[in-house]
């Protein structure tokens, strides 16, 4: 598949997920409708067979006022199709624009290493070579790279010491004042060098680009899900504050604009919908975070692993 077309599709899906995720929270907590996706049985707001006669008559009168049926004698079903197609086109365009913004926001979240469980690119690169244990320990892949003098190729001055330091898990007596911070910095530098060399191979490049696309998609979904969870809690706070106990203009304004009822006055079915929405948001956040971590590790393993293989085969770079 052409990567340009695939990336456009991913951007659209991210945008659609963002819009529908926001609507999921607003609709089931305050009854606000953006697209009508959840109100009209998981479809964009339009005329459906299950619409009541009163509702359909109201929509036809609205279409007449807007001049959508004109003077051509178009039948009511055709008018409904025209409105539906227009809404669908607007939704597609809006989803693509929102998707671009959502992808940019997700990059910022990862780059700034915000503490909500999504690892930064820096962390995922290090964890491929540095194992998680009470004592400093490098993975077999890291030692293979060091055995093949990988660090010497990015640092002619201290590369030999870096190689020995990694091979001995930091117990190199002749490495002087070399510390873990310098080694981590060298690992990040080696990562870029290894990735650039691996990308020169067409088959490696195609495989890693596919993994990168999946990681980017999972990262964006995770960040959007986190924002939706935060928005859920924000609306719940507004709902839980009793206006008789706290006569705050801002709270009352938000309550009126959001259409949020006081939490104590919700019906049982509304409690169930709120709980189901919260569980859904958490599940998507957990799964997308796990997917991002998995895909990022797989990508980094291949960058280091393929480069190590090329060094073992006698590569010059």
Buried (B, 14 or more C-beta within 10 A) or exposed (E): EEEEEEBEBBBBBBBBBBBBBBBBBBBBBBEBEBBBBBBBEEBBBBBBEEBEEEEBEEBBEEBEEEEBBEEEEBEBEEBBBBBBEEBBEEBEEBBBEBBBEBBEBBBEBBEEEEEEEBBBBBBBBBBBBBBEEEEEEBBEBBBBBBBBEBBBBBBEEBBBBBBBBBBBBBEBEEBEEBEEEBBBEBBEEBBEBBBEBBBEEEEBEEBBBBBBBBBBBBBBBBBBBBBBBEBBEBBBEBBEBEEEEEEEEEBBEBBEEBEBBBBEEBEEEBEEBBEEBBEBBBEBBEBBBEBBBBBBBBBBBBBBBBBBBBBEEEEEE
